[in-house]
Amino acid sequence: MDAAAAADLLAGDAYSAGVRAEEREAALSGIRAVPTFVFDGRFSVSGAQDPAVLAQAARQALASA
């Protein structure tokens, strides 16, 4: 994206409805921390984590799919 397009995007509200919908969904899911990583819509890991923790959550999600 070029600089002018990025500036227009940041100045406008083209994506605001989608962002607000995702904020509501996160709140309804109990997400309160940033970052929160959600795997397969069922497993979540909150906060800054070691990559091994994220890898384990991904493996757990894959194994239970």
Long-range contacts (C-beta under 8 A, 24 or more apart in sequence): 40-64, 40-65
